[in-house]
Amino acid sequence: MIASLVHLVIYLIVVGVILWLLLYLIDTVPMPEPFHRVARVVIIVVGVLIIILLLLNFVGLMDTGPPRLGLH
């Protein structure tokens, strides 16, 4: 349990740093206003989805294995 919690924290830190770098890059590159705002929204939405998937995998609600038949 502790190992999976450490992995989750490391994944969250890595995802956070990558999102921060992408948002910083979007802010420094001169772009017209509609494209700038759309790019920020897309980066934030993708980041939130990745974090939600990581949390679901940590809790165990998202099983990536084959479906179980319940015949144990």
N, CA, C and O atoms as a DFTB+ gen file, in Angstrom:
288 C
 N C O
     1  1       0.820      -1.195       0.000
     2  2       0.000       0.000       0.000
     3  2       0.862       1.257       0.000
     4  3       0.572       2.223      -0.705
     5  1       1.914       1.231       0.790
     6  2       2.801       2.396       0.848
     7  2       3.508       2.583      -0.494
     8  3       3.692       3.712      -0.949
     9  1       3.902       1.480      -1.125
    10  2       4.591       1.584      -2.412
    11  2       3.675       2.179      -3.472
    12  3       4.108       3.009      -4.271
    13  1       2.414       1.761      -3.486
    14  2       1.490       2.312      -4.476
    15  2       1.198       3.789      -4.199
    16  3       0.990       4.568      -5.129
    17  1       1.184       4.170      -2.921
    18  2       0.988       5.580      -2.582
    19  2       2.184       6.423      -3.022
    20  3       2.011       7.546      -3.496
    21  1       3.383       5.891      -2.870
    22  2       4.590       6.594      -3.327
    23  2       4.568       6.735      -4.850
    24  3       4.914       7.790      -5.384
    25  1       4.159       5.668      -5.549
    26  2       4.062       5.746      -7.015
    27  2       3.030       6.788      -7.433
    28  3       3.250       7.535      -8.386
    29  1       1.911       6.838      -6.726
    30  2       0.884       7.830      -7.050
    31  2       1.415       9.244      -6.869
    32  3       1.174      10.105      -7.716
    33  1       2.127       9.495      -5.789
    34  2       2.684      10.832      -5.546
    35  2       3.700      11.188      -6.624
    36  3       3.730      12.323      -7.100
    37  1       4.528      10.229      -7.009
    38  2       5.523      10.492      -8.057
    39  2       4.824      10.788      -9.380
    40  3       5.210      11.721     -10.085
    41  1       3.792       9.998      -9.731
    42  2       3.049      10.261     -10.960
    43  2       2.394      11.642     -10.935
    44  3       2.423      12.361     -11.934
    45  1       1.809      12.011      -9.803
    46  2       1.161      13.317      -9.704
    47  2       2.166      14.456      -9.837
    48  3       1.871      15.478     -10.456
    49  1       3.345      14.283      -9.261
    50  2       4.390      15.313      -9.393
    51  2       4.843      15.428     -10.838
    52  3       5.000      16.536     -11.352
    53  1       5.052      14.305     -11.495
    54  2       5.502      14.334     -12.894
    55  2       4.432      14.957     -13.789
    56  3       4.745      15.790     -14.640
    57  1       3.192      14.565     -13.606
    58  2       2.103      15.141     -14.414
    59  2       1.976      16.639     -14.141
    60  3       1.770      17.424     -15.066
    61  1       2.097      17.030     -12.889
    62  2       2.019      18.449     -12.543
    63  2       3.132      19.271     -13.178
    64  3       2.888      20.366     -13.685
    65  1       4.349      18.746     -13.149
    66  2       5.481      19.470     -13.754
    67  2       5.314      19.572     -15.267
    68  3       5.580      20.621     -15.853
    69  1       4.874      18.487     -15.899
    70  2       4.677      18.526     -17.352
    71  2       3.573      19.517     -17.721
    72  3       3.714      20.272     -18.684
    73  1       2.479      19.518     -16.962
    74  2       1.411      20.483     -17.241
    75  2       1.876      21.913     -17.016
    76  3       1.555      22.806     -17.800
    77  1       2.633      22.130     -15.942
    78  2       3.142      23.471     -15.680
    79  2       4.063      23.931     -16.818
    80  3       3.988      25.082     -17.249
    81  1       4.931      23.036     -17.303
    82  2       5.822      23.403     -18.408
    83  2       5.034      23.704     -19.683
    84  3       5.358      24.651     -20.400
    85  1       4.014      22.915     -19.969
    86  2       3.203      23.177     -21.153
    87  2       2.459      24.502     -21.047
    88  3       2.384      25.257     -22.017
    89  1       1.912      24.784     -19.875
    90  2       1.223      26.067     -19.696
    91  2       2.200      27.236     -19.781
    92  3       1.861      28.285     -20.328
    93  1       3.397      27.067     -19.250
    94  2       4.422      28.105     -19.348
    95  2       4.814      28.322     -20.806
    96  3       4.995      29.458     -21.245
    97  1       4.943      27.230     -21.550
    98  2       5.293      27.338     -22.966
    99  2       4.200      28.040     -23.749
   100  3       4.488      28.863     -24.619
   101  1       2.956      27.726     -23.451
   102  2       1.841      28.394     -24.131
   103  2       1.830      29.888     -23.819
   104  3       1.503      30.701     -24.684
   105  1       2.186      30.252     -22.583
   106  2       2.189      31.679     -22.212
   107  2       3.338      32.440     -22.862
   108  3       3.209      33.633     -23.134
   109  1       4.461      31.768     -23.115
   110  2       5.612      32.474     -23.680
   111  2       5.585      32.558     -25.202
   112  3       6.195      33.459     -25.779
   113  1       4.891      31.641     -25.858
   114  2       4.816      31.658     -27.324
   115  2       3.741      32.656     -27.733
   116  3       2.603      32.567     -27.272
   117  1       4.097      33.611     -28.601
   118  2       3.078      34.586     -29.024
   119  2       2.058      33.931     -29.960
   120  3       2.390      33.455     -31.045
   121  1       0.814      33.926     -29.501
   122  2      -0.282      33.350     -30.285
   123  2      -1.460      34.311     -30.230
   124  3      -1.594      35.071     -29.272
   125  1      -2.310      34.285     -31.241
   126  2      -3.538      35.095     -31.165
   127  2      -4.421      34.622     -30.010
   128  3      -4.343      33.468     -29.587
   129  1      -5.244      35.511     -29.518
   130  2      -6.006      35.245     -28.295
   131  2      -6.922      34.023     -28.361
   132  3      -6.897      33.245     -27.407
   133  1      -7.713      33.788     -29.378
   134  2      -8.580      32.595     -29.296
   135  2      -7.779      31.294     -29.222
   136  3      -8.144      30.384     -28.479
   137  1      -6.691      31.202     -29.988
   138  2      -5.890      29.984     -29.992
   139  2      -5.162      29.799     -28.664
   140  3      -5.001      28.676     -28.186
   141  1      -4.733      30.889     -28.084
   142  2      -4.053      30.847     -26.792
   143  2      -4.992      30.297     -25.720
   144  3      -4.601      29.431     -24.937
   145  1      -6.207      30.787     -25.683
   146  2      -7.180      30.341     -24.674
   147  2      -7.592      28.889     -24.901
   148  3      -7.726      28.121     -23.948
   149  1      -7.793      28.516     -26.163
   150  2      -8.176      27.129     -26.473
   151  2      -7.058      26.174     -26.100
   152  3      -7.325      25.095     -25.571
   153  1      -5.815      26.544     -26.362
   154  2      -4.683      25.683     -26.016
   155  2      -4.581      25.500     -24.507
   156  3      -4.312      24.396     -24.034
   157  1      -4.792      26.568     -23.751
   158  2      -4.764      26.459     -22.280
   159  2      -5.871      25.539     -21.771
   160  3      -5.636      24.710     -20.891
   161  1      -7.058      25.681     -22.311
   162  2      -8.183      24.853     -21.877
   163  2      -7.929      23.390     -22.214
   164  3      -8.207      22.512     -21.398
   165  1      -7.409      23.119     -23.399
   166  2      -7.129      21.733     -23.794
   167  2      -6.078      21.117     -22.880
   168  3      -6.228      19.967     -22.466
   169  1      -5.030      21.844     -22.559
   170  2      -3.985      21.327     -21.673
   171  2      -4.549      21.050     -20.284
   172  3      -4.240      20.021     -19.683
   173  1      -5.359      21.945     -19.779
   174  2      -5.926      21.756     -18.443
   175  2      -6.895      20.573     -18.422
   176  3      -6.883      19.788     -17.474
   177  1      -7.733      20.435     -19.450
   178  2      -8.689      19.323     -19.490
   179  2      -7.963      17.984     -19.586
   180  3      -8.329      17.033     -18.895
   181  1      -6.950      17.901     -20.423
   182  2      -6.178      16.655     -20.543
   183  2      -5.481      16.340     -19.224
   184  3      -5.443      15.182     -18.809
   185  1      -4.938      17.339     -18.571
   186  2      -4.279      17.126     -17.292
   187  2      -5.238      16.631     -16.219
   188  3      -4.902      15.728     -15.454
   189  1      -6.421      17.214     -16.161
   190  2      -7.408      16.780     -15.179
   191  2      -7.858      15.349     -15.456
   192  3      -8.043      14.569     -14.522
   193  1      -8.034      14.998     -16.722
   194  2      -8.412      13.632     -17.059
   195  2      -7.329      12.633     -16.674
   196  3      -7.635      11.548     -16.179
   197  1      -6.073      12.987     -16.896
   198  2      -4.970      12.104     -16.512
   199  2      -4.941      11.922     -14.998
   200  3      -4.747      10.807     -14.512
   201  1      -5.131      12.995     -14.258
   202  2      -5.125      12.892     -12.797
   203  2      -6.307      12.062     -12.306
   204  3      -6.155      11.278     -11.369
   205  1      -7.478      12.219     -12.917
   206  2      -8.635      11.408     -12.531
   207  2      -8.367       9.934     -12.800
   208  3      -8.692       9.089     -11.967
   209  1      -7.780       9.612     -13.949
   210  2      -7.453       8.215     -14.249
   211  2      -6.436       7.650     -13.266
   212  3      -6.560       6.499     -12.848
   213  1      -5.439       8.436     -12.891
   214  2      -4.463       7.970     -11.908
   215  2      -5.124       7.689     -10.566
   216  3      -4.829       6.680      -9.926
   217  1      -6.015       8.573     -10.139
   218  2      -6.695       8.369      -8.865
   219  2      -7.641       7.167      -8.919
   220  3      -7.747       6.427      -7.942
   221  1      -8.323       6.964     -10.034
   222  2      -9.195       5.797     -10.166
   223  2      -8.396       4.502     -10.147
   224  3      -8.826       3.513      -9.553
   225  1      -7.235       4.506     -10.793
   226  2      -6.385       3.315     -10.747
   227  2      -5.868       3.069      -9.345
   228  3      -5.739       1.916      -8.935
   229  1      -5.570       4.115      -8.603
   230  2      -5.067       3.958      -7.241
   231  2      -6.145       3.379      -6.324
   232  3      -5.861       2.510      -5.499
   233  1      -7.361       3.853      -6.467
   234  2      -8.450       3.376      -5.627
   235  2      -8.871       1.969      -6.034
   236  3      -9.387       1.213      -5.211
   237  1      -8.655       1.614      -7.294
   238  2      -9.011       0.287      -7.767
   239  2     -10.347       0.230      -8.460
   240  3     -10.858      -0.860      -8.715
   241  1     -10.923       1.355      -8.770
   242  2     -12.217       1.369      -9.447
   243  2     -12.096       1.130     -10.942
   244  3     -13.082       0.820     -11.611
   245  1     -10.899       1.273     -11.455
   246  2     -10.704       1.092     -12.882
   247  2      -9.785      -0.095     -13.087
   248  3      -8.563       0.047     -13.052
   249  1     -10.357      -1.243     -13.297
   250  2      -9.586      -2.464     -13.469
   251  2      -9.217      -2.599     -14.941
   252  3     -10.091      -2.576     -15.808
   253  1      -7.939      -2.739     -15.219
   254  2      -7.489      -2.830     -16.607
   255  2      -7.346      -4.263     -17.074
   256  3      -6.952      -4.501     -18.216
   257  1      -7.654      -5.213     -16.227
   258  2      -7.540      -6.618     -16.587
   259  2      -8.782      -7.105     -17.318
   260  3      -9.705      -6.335     -17.584
   261  1      -8.792      -8.409     -17.642
   262  2      -9.968      -8.966     -18.334
   263  2     -11.175      -9.002     -17.401
   264  3     -11.013      -9.024     -16.181
   265  1     -12.365      -9.009     -17.956
   266  2     -13.554      -9.048     -17.094
   267  2     -13.628     -10.360     -16.321
   268  3     -13.268     -11.416     -16.840
   269  1     -14.092     -10.288     -15.086
   270  2     -14.198     -11.478     -14.247
   271  2     -15.585     -12.084     -14.411
   272  3     -16.579     -11.370     -14.542
   273  1     -15.634     -13.407     -14.401
   274  2     -16.907     -14.090     -14.569
   275  2     -17.599     -14.378     -13.250
   276  3     -18.797     -14.658     -13.235
   277  1     -16.877     -14.317     -12.150
   278  2     -17.471     -14.563     -10.841
   279  2     -17.699     -16.042     -10.562
   280  3     -18.594     -16.388      -9.791
   281  1     -16.910     -16.923     -11.174
   282  2     -17.074     -18.359     -10.991
   283  2     -16.061     -18.937     -10.004
   284  3     -15.806     -20.141     -10.042
   285  1     -15.498     -18.155      -9.154
   286  2     -14.439     -18.617      -8.238
   287  2     -14.960     -19.620      -7.309
   288  3     -14.218     -20.124      -6.465
